[in-house]
Amino acid sequence: MADKSNPLQEFVDGIAASVAIVGRGQGGELIVTACNDGFFDMTGGRRGGLRAASMLLDTLMPSYARHEFRKKLMECFSTGVAQELEQAYDFKDGTRWWRLSLKPFRHAGGNSSVLEILVTGLDITPKMTLTHELEVSTSRFRSVVDAAYDAIITVDQEHNITLFNRAAENLFGYDASEVIGHPLVSLLPEKFRPRHSAYIHQFSRSPVNSRQMDERNRIWGQHRDGTLLPVEIAISKINVGGLLEYTAVIRDITDRVRLMDLLQKQAVTDELTGLPNRREFLEVMENVLSSNEHLAVLMLDVDYFKKVNDTYGHDAGDEVLRVLAKVGMAASRKMDVFARWGGEEFVAALPGSDVDQARAIAEKLRATFEKQDFEHDWSVGRAIPFTVSIGVATRVDGENDLDAIMKRADEALYQAKESGRNRVEVG
């Protein structure tokens, strides 16, 4: 029952929240002059005696909560400014959280000194429990994200980075603190930046929520030091409070690209000489024939190559082919294509060359091999003399038949060999 002789007690008993009125005794001690059952529930204090009687605050508060509570009360008494704090109280059945508001109460006439303080407490345990659960969930999410093998980057609707995991730091060379809040395009090569925003906008309007970035084209990122990074990207979007966020999972495929490039190079490169092989030569020729410019083709063959192998050995024969490739490449212009056709035969495409120019180039090349007018460190221990026969064919105006051109070059080569070898013939 409330003490009817204490109007303050009647006042606080009528409030649903935890309420207490705190004043100061003669010796400056903090005294609870009135409080309701909610205050006892909050602090775990005993309800013995008449609550209208003054009670020392310390007898109602658990020891671990006294210091912070007393500090706020004294600050409120000295400044006259309202204070707030949050405190946890442990009980056998668990922990409860309270938000406490301290407001100066009952000033004496014109005197600005604070006589008492009204303390109200709201139980915020459900909120704090939820907050804790969210923190645990967030911590778990962060641990998973940071432990991920792939780089994970999230951007907001303005395409600014909001999440940058440890793998992303390792991949791009930035600390998360350096890129959070900055545009995602800072991680892209300069030439790709202007188109990136349009791509994101297109994805935002699509009904598809996740997709693999264009698998047909290679995707590039840019390391802090400017190095280009071949990557594979999966991107997804999520609506957060009416705003779209985008998350990219990025995998470094440098090793895969290196292997793919090596395999591709091996597919179009002659292993012995390092020249383009027949397949690559034909593909290049198809592109050259798409224009209407002059075109000449040379077909070269090592004279008496079997005799070279029989006399000096197959290693020497291989060295002769490497020498021919090296000299042929050195003599070629930037626009020319010098390739191994097969066996001891080589071909050269000379875009822009007419028959006279092609004959002159072929004759100079033939003479270079005849005179051994080149430098080479022979791996077989000595220079192997050899000559070549060369057939020349040119494109007829408007001709697009590659087989016909190659056939004329082959016939010219045959004629050079039939005419004594070590010579140039035009077909």
C-alpha positions as CSV (number, residue, x, y, z in Angstrom):
1,M,0.0,0.0,0.0
2,A,1.2,3.5,-0.7
3,D,1.8,6.0,2.1
4,K,-1.1,8.4,1.7
5,S,0.9,11.0,3.7
6,N,3.4,11.2,0.9
7,P,1.9,12.7,-2.2
8,L,5.1,12.0,-4.2
9,Q,4.6,8.3,-3.4
10,E,1.1,8.4,-4.7
11,F,2.4,10.1,-7.8
12,V,5.0,7.5,-8.6
13,D,2.7,4.6,-7.8
14,G,0.5,5.8,-10.6
15,I,3.2,5.5,-13.3
16,A,3.6,2.2,-15.2
17,A,7.4,2.7,-15.8
18,S,10.1,2.3,-13.2
19,V,10.1,5.5,-11.2
20,A,12.1,6.9,-8.3
21,I,12.7,10.4,-6.8
22,V,16.3,10.9,-5.6
23,G,17.4,13.7,-3.3
24,R,20.4,14.3,-1.1
25,G,20.7,13.9,2.7
26,Q,22.4,16.3,5.2
27,G,25.7,14.6,4.5
28,G,25.3,14.7,0.7
29,E,24.3,11.0,0.5
30,L,21.9,10.0,-2.2
31,I,18.5,9.2,-0.9
32,V,15.4,7.7,-2.6
33,T,12.5,9.7,-1.2
34,A,9.9,7.8,-3.2
35,C,9.8,4.9,-5.7
36,N,7.3,2.5,-7.2
37,D,7.3,-1.3,-7.5
38,G,8.8,-1.0,-11.0
39,F,11.9,0.5,-9.5
40,F,12.3,-2.4,-7.1
41,D,11.7,-4.7,-10.0
42,M,14.4,-3.0,-12.0
43,T,17.1,-2.9,-9.3
44,G,16.2,-6.1,-7.5
45,G,15.9,-4.1,-4.2
46,R,14.0,-5.2,-1.2
47,R,10.5,-3.9,-0.6
48,G,10.7,-4.0,3.2
49,G,9.5,-1.0,5.3
50,L,7.5,2.0,4.3
51,R,8.6,3.3,0.9
52,A,7.6,6.7,2.0
53,A,10.6,6.7,4.3
54,S,13.9,7.9,2.9
55,M,16.1,5.0,1.7
56,L,19.7,5.2,0.8
57,L,20.2,4.7,-2.9
58,D,23.1,2.3,-2.4
59,T,20.8,-0.1,-0.5
60,L,18.6,-0.4,-3.5
61,M,21.2,-0.7,-6.2
62,P,23.4,-3.7,-7.0
63,S,27.0,-2.8,-6.4
64,Y,28.1,-3.2,-10.0
65,A,25.6,-0.6,-11.2
66,R,26.1,2.0,-8.4
67,H,29.2,3.9,-9.8
68,E,27.8,4.8,-13.2
69,F,24.3,5.6,-11.8
70,R,25.7,7.8,-9.0
71,K,28.0,9.6,-11.5
72,K,25.0,10.5,-13.7
73,L,23.0,11.6,-10.7
74,M,25.7,13.9,-9.4
75,E,26.2,15.4,-12.8
76,C,22.5,16.1,-13.0
77,F,22.5,17.7,-9.5
78,S,25.6,19.9,-10.3
79,T,24.6,21.0,-13.9
80,G,20.8,20.9,-13.7
81,V,20.9,19.2,-17.1
82,A,18.9,16.1,-17.8
83,Q,21.0,12.9,-18.2
84,E,20.4,9.5,-19.8
85,L,22.1,6.1,-19.5
86,E,21.5,2.5,-20.2
87,Q,22.2,-0.2,-17.6
88,A,22.0,-4.0,-17.4
89,Y,20.8,-5.8,-14.2
90,D,21.6,-9.4,-13.8
91,F,19.0,-11.7,-12.1
92,K,18.7,-15.4,-11.6
93,D,16.3,-15.6,-14.5
94,G,18.6,-13.6,-16.8
95,T,19.7,-10.1,-17.7
96,R,17.4,-7.1,-18.2
97,W,18.3,-3.8,-19.8
98,W,16.8,-0.4,-18.8
99,R,17.1,3.0,-20.3
100,L,17.1,5.6,-17.5
101,S,16.2,9.2,-17.8
102,L,17.3,11.6,-15.1
103,K,15.5,15.0,-14.9
104,P,16.0,17.8,-12.4
105,F,12.9,18.0,-10.2
106,R,11.4,20.8,-8.0
107,H,13.6,23.9,-7.9
108,A,13.3,26.1,-4.9
109,G,11.7,29.4,-5.9
110,G,14.3,31.5,-7.7
111,N,17.1,29.3,-6.6
112,S,18.4,27.3,-9.5
113,S,19.9,24.5,-7.4
114,V,18.4,21.0,-8.0
115,L,16.7,19.6,-4.9
116,E,15.6,16.2,-6.3
117,I,15.8,14.2,-9.5
118,L,13.0,12.3,-11.2
119,V,14.4,8.9,-12.4
120,T,12.3,7.0,-14.9
121,G,13.3,3.7,-16.4
122,L,12.0,1.9,-19.5
123,D,12.6,-1.8,-20.0
124,I,14.5,-2.2,-23.2
125,T,15.4,-5.9,-22.8
126,P,13.5,-7.0,-26.0
127,K,15.3,-4.3,-28.0
128,M,18.7,-5.1,-26.6
129,T,18.1,-8.9,-27.1
130,L,17.3,-8.2,-30.7
131,T,20.3,-5.9,-31.1
132,H,22.5,-8.6,-29.6
133,E,21.1,-11.2,-32.0
134,L,21.7,-8.9,-34.9
135,E,25.2,-8.2,-33.7
136,V,25.9,-12.0,-33.5
137,S,24.3,-12.5,-36.9
138,T,26.3,-9.6,-38.4
139,S,29.5,-10.9,-36.7
140,R,28.8,-14.4,-38.1
141,F,28.1,-12.9,-41.6
142,R,31.3,-10.8,-41.4
143,S,33.3,-13.9,-40.4
144,V,32.0,-15.9,-43.3
145,V,32.5,-13.0,-45.7
146,D,36.1,-12.4,-44.5
147,A,36.9,-16.1,-44.6
148,A,35.6,-16.4,-48.2
149,Y,38.2,-17.4,-50.8
150,D,36.6,-15.0,-53.4
151,A,36.5,-11.3,-53.2
152,I,33.1,-9.9,-52.1
153,I,32.2,-6.3,-52.7
154,T,28.8,-4.6,-52.1
155,V,27.8,-1.2,-53.5
156,D,24.9,1.0,-52.8
157,Q,22.4,2.6,-55.2
158,E,25.0,5.3,-56.0
159,H,27.5,2.6,-56.9
160,N,29.7,3.4,-53.9
161,I,31.4,0.6,-52.0
162,T,29.8,-0.4,-48.7
163,L,31.5,-3.8,-48.1
164,F,35.0,-4.9,-49.0
165,N,36.1,-8.3,-47.6
166,R,39.6,-9.5,-46.9
167,A,39.9,-11.4,-50.2
168,A,39.0,-8.2,-52.0
169,E,41.8,-6.4,-50.1
170,N,44.3,-9.1,-51.2
171,L,43.1,-9.0,-54.8
172,F,43.0,-5.3,-55.4
173,G,45.7,-4.1,-52.9
174,Y,43.5,-1.7,-50.9
175,D,42.5,-1.8,-47.3
176,A,38.7,-1.7,-46.8
177,S,39.0,1.7,-45.1
178,E,40.6,3.2,-48.2
179,V,37.7,2.2,-50.5
180,I,34.5,2.2,-48.4
181,G,32.4,5.1,-49.6
182,H,34.3,5.4,-52.9
183,P,32.9,4.6,-56.3
184,L,33.3,1.0,-57.5
185,V,34.7,2.2,-60.9
186,S,38.0,3.1,-59.1
187,L,38.7,-0.7,-59.2
188,L,38.2,-0.8,-63.0
189,P,40.6,-0.1,-65.8
190,E,40.2,3.5,-67.1
191,K,38.8,2.4,-70.5
192,F,35.9,0.4,-68.9
193,R,34.7,3.0,-66.5
194,P,32.4,5.1,-68.7
195,R,30.3,2.0,-69.6
196,H,30.0,0.6,-66.2
197,S,27.2,2.8,-64.9
198,A,25.1,2.0,-67.9
199,Y,25.6,-1.7,-67.3
200,I,24.5,-1.4,-63.6
201,H,21.4,0.6,-64.6
202,Q,20.5,-2.0,-67.2
203,F,20.8,-4.8,-64.6
204,S,18.7,-2.8,-62.1
205,R,15.8,-2.7,-64.5
206,S,16.1,-6.4,-65.3
207,P,13.8,-8.9,-63.7
208,V,16.8,-11.2,-63.1
209,N,18.2,-10.8,-59.6
210,S,21.6,-12.4,-60.2
211,R,23.8,-13.2,-63.2
212,Q,27.2,-14.2,-64.3
213,M,29.1,-11.4,-66.0
214,D,29.6,-11.8,-69.7
215,E,31.4,-15.2,-70.1
216,R,32.2,-14.6,-73.7
217,N,34.5,-11.6,-73.0
218,R,37.3,-11.4,-70.4
219,I,36.5,-9.2,-67.4
220,W,39.2,-7.0,-66.0
221,G,39.8,-5.3,-62.7
222,Q,42.7,-3.0,-61.8
223,H,45.1,-3.5,-58.9
224,R,46.2,-0.5,-56.8
225,D,49.6,-0.6,-58.6
226,G,47.8,-0.4,-62.0
227,T,48.2,-4.0,-62.9
228,L,45.2,-5.5,-64.9
229,L,43.5,-8.4,-63.2
230,P,41.5,-11.0,-65.2
231,V,38.5,-11.9,-63.1
232,E,35.3,-13.8,-63.1
233,I,32.3,-12.0,-61.6
234,A,28.8,-13.0,-60.4
235,I,26.6,-10.1,-59.5
236,S,23.3,-10.0,-57.5
237,K,21.0,-7.3,-56.4
238,I,18.7,-6.9,-53.4
239,N,16.1,-4.3,-52.4
240,V,16.9,-2.8,-49.0
241,G,14.3,-0.4,-47.7
242,G,13.3,0.6,-51.3
243,L,17.0,1.1,-52.4
244,L,18.9,-1.4,-54.5
245,E,22.2,-2.8,-53.3
246,Y,24.5,-4.8,-55.5
247,T,26.9,-7.5,-54.4
248,A,29.7,-8.9,-56.6
249,V,31.6,-12.1,-56.0
250,I,34.9,-11.8,-57.8
251,R,37.3,-14.6,-58.5
252,D,40.9,-14.1,-59.7
253,I,41.4,-16.2,-62.8
254,T,44.9,-15.1,-63.6
255,D,46.2,-18.7,-63.6
256,R,43.3,-19.9,-65.7
257,V,43.8,-17.1,-68.2
258,R,47.5,-17.7,-68.4
259,L,46.8,-21.4,-69.1
260,M,44.1,-20.6,-71.7
261,D,46.4,-18.1,-73.4
262,L,49.2,-20.7,-73.4
263,L,46.9,-23.4,-74.9
264,Q,45.6,-20.9,-77.5
265,K,49.1,-19.9,-78.4
266,Q,50.1,-23.6,-78.7
267,A,47.1,-24.2,-80.9
268,V,48.2,-21.6,-83.4
269,T,52.0,-21.7,-83.0
270,D,54.5,-24.1,-84.4
271,E,56.3,-25.7,-81.4
272,L,59.7,-26.1,-83.1
273,T,60.1,-22.6,-84.6
274,G,57.7,-20.5,-82.6
275,L,56.2,-19.2,-85.8
276,P,52.4,-19.1,-86.5
277,N,51.3,-22.5,-87.8
278,R,49.4,-23.3,-90.9
279,R,46.0,-22.9,-89.2
280,E,46.9,-19.5,-87.9
281,F,48.3,-18.4,-91.3
282,L,45.1,-19.4,-93.1
283,E,42.9,-17.5,-90.5
284,V,45.0,-14.4,-91.0
285,M,44.8,-14.7,-94.7
286,E,41.0,-14.8,-94.6
287,N,41.1,-11.4,-92.8
288,V,43.6,-10.0,-95.3
289,L,41.4,-11.1,-98.2
290,S,38.5,-9.1,-96.8
291,S,40.2,-6.0,-98.1
292,N,41.0,-5.1,-101.7
293,E,44.6,-4.2,-101.3
294,H,47.5,-5.9,-103.1
295,L,48.7,-9.2,-101.7
296,A,51.6,-11.4,-102.5
297,V,52.4,-14.9,-101.0
298,L,55.8,-16.5,-100.8
299,M,56.2,-20.2,-100.4
300,L,59.7,-21.4,-99.3
301,D,61.3,-24.8,-99.1
302,V,64.7,-25.9,-97.8
303,D,66.7,-27.4,-100.7
304,Y,67.8,-31.0,-100.2
305,F,66.5,-31.0,-96.7
306,K,66.7,-34.8,-96.5
307,K,70.4,-34.6,-97.3
308,V,70.9,-32.1,-94.4
309,N,69.3,-34.6,-92.0
310,D,71.2,-37.5,-93.4
311,T,74.5,-35.7,-93.3
312,Y,74.4,-33.7,-90.1
313,G,71.6,-35.4,-88.2
314,H,68.0,-34.5,-87.3
315,D,69.1,-32.1,-84.6
316,A,70.9,-30.1,-87.2
317,G,67.9,-30.3,-89.5
318,D,65.7,-28.9,-86.7
319,E,68.3,-26.1,-86.2
320,V,68.2,-25.2,-89.9
321,L,64.4,-24.8,-89.6
322,R,64.8,-22.6,-86.5
323,V,67.4,-20.5,-88.4
324,L,65.0,-20.1,-91.3
325,A,62.2,-19.0,-89.0
326,K,64.4,-16.5,-87.2
327,V,65.8,-14.9,-90.3
328,G,62.4,-14.9,-92.0
329,M,60.8,-13.2,-89.0
330,A,63.6,-10.6,-88.9
331,A,63.2,-9.8,-92.6
332,S,59.4,-9.4,-92.3
333,R,57.7,-6.1,-92.1
334,K,55.3,-5.5,-89.2
335,M,52.3,-6.1,-91.5
336,D,53.7,-9.4,-92.9
337,V,52.9,-12.8,-91.7
338,F,55.7,-15.4,-91.7
339,A,54.6,-19.0,-90.8
340,R,55.6,-22.6,-91.0
341,W,53.5,-24.4,-93.6
342,G,54.7,-27.9,-92.7
343,G,57.9,-30.0,-92.8
344,E,60.6,-27.9,-94.3
345,E,58.1,-25.5,-96.1
346,F,57.4,-22.0,-94.9
347,V,55.0,-19.3,-96.2
348,A,54.8,-15.6,-96.0
349,A,51.9,-13.2,-96.7
350,L,53.0,-9.7,-97.9
351,P,49.9,-7.4,-97.7
352,G,50.3,-4.3,-99.9
353,S,53.0,-5.8,-102.1
354,D,52.8,-6.2,-105.9
355,V,54.6,-8.8,-107.9
356,D,57.8,-6.7,-108.3
357,Q,58.1,-5.9,-104.7
358,A,57.4,-9.5,-103.7
359,R,60.0,-10.8,-106.1
360,A,62.6,-8.4,-104.7
361,I,61.8,-9.4,-101.1
362,A,62.0,-13.1,-102.0
363,E,65.3,-12.7,-103.8
364,K,66.8,-10.8,-100.9
365,L,65.7,-13.6,-98.5
366,R,67.1,-16.3,-100.8
367,A,70.5,-14.6,-101.1
368,T,70.6,-14.1,-97.3
369,F,70.4,-17.9,-96.8
370,E,72.8,-18.7,-99.6
371,K,75.5,-16.3,-98.3
372,Q,74.8,-17.2,-94.6
373,D,74.4,-13.4,-94.2
374,F,73.1,-13.6,-90.7
375,E,74.2,-14.1,-87.1
376,H,73.2,-17.2,-85.2
377,D,74.6,-19.2,-82.3
378,W,74.3,-22.7,-83.7
379,S,73.4,-25.2,-81.0
380,V,74.8,-28.1,-83.0
381,G,78.3,-26.6,-82.8
382,R,78.8,-25.4,-86.4
383,A,77.0,-23.6,-89.2
384,I,75.0,-25.8,-91.5
385,P,75.0,-24.5,-95.1
386,F,71.6,-24.6,-96.8
387,T,69.7,-22.8,-99.5
388,V,66.0,-22.3,-100.2
389,S,63.7,-22.2,-103.2
390,I,60.9,-19.7,-103.3
391,G,57.6,-19.5,-105.2
392,V,55.8,-16.2,-105.5
393,A,52.1,-15.6,-106.3
394,T,50.1,-12.4,-106.3
395,R,46.4,-11.8,-105.9
396,V,44.4,-11.0,-108.9
397,D,42.2,-7.9,-108.6
398,G,39.1,-8.8,-106.7
399,E,40.2,-12.3,-106.0
400,N,39.1,-13.9,-102.7
401,D,40.0,-17.5,-103.4
402,L,42.8,-18.3,-101.0
403,D,43.2,-21.8,-102.2
404,A,43.8,-20.5,-105.8
405,I,46.5,-18.1,-104.6
406,M,48.2,-20.8,-102.5
407,K,48.1,-23.2,-105.4
408,R,49.9,-20.7,-107.7
409,A,52.5,-20.1,-105.1
410,D,53.1,-23.9,-104.7
411,E,53.3,-24.3,-108.5
412,A,55.9,-21.5,-108.6
413,L,57.9,-23.2,-105.8
414,Y,57.8,-26.5,-107.8
415,Q,59.1,-24.6,-110.8
416,A,61.9,-23.1,-108.8
417,K,63.0,-26.6,-107.6
418,E,62.7,-28.1,-111.1
419,S,64.8,-25.3,-112.4
420,G,67.7,-26.1,-110.2
421,R,66.7,-24.9,-106.7
422,N,68.1,-21.9,-104.8
423,R,66.1,-19.6,-107.0
424,V,62.9,-17.5,-107.1
425,E,60.0,-18.2,-109.5
426,V,56.8,-16.2,-109.9
427,G,53.5,-18.1,-110.6
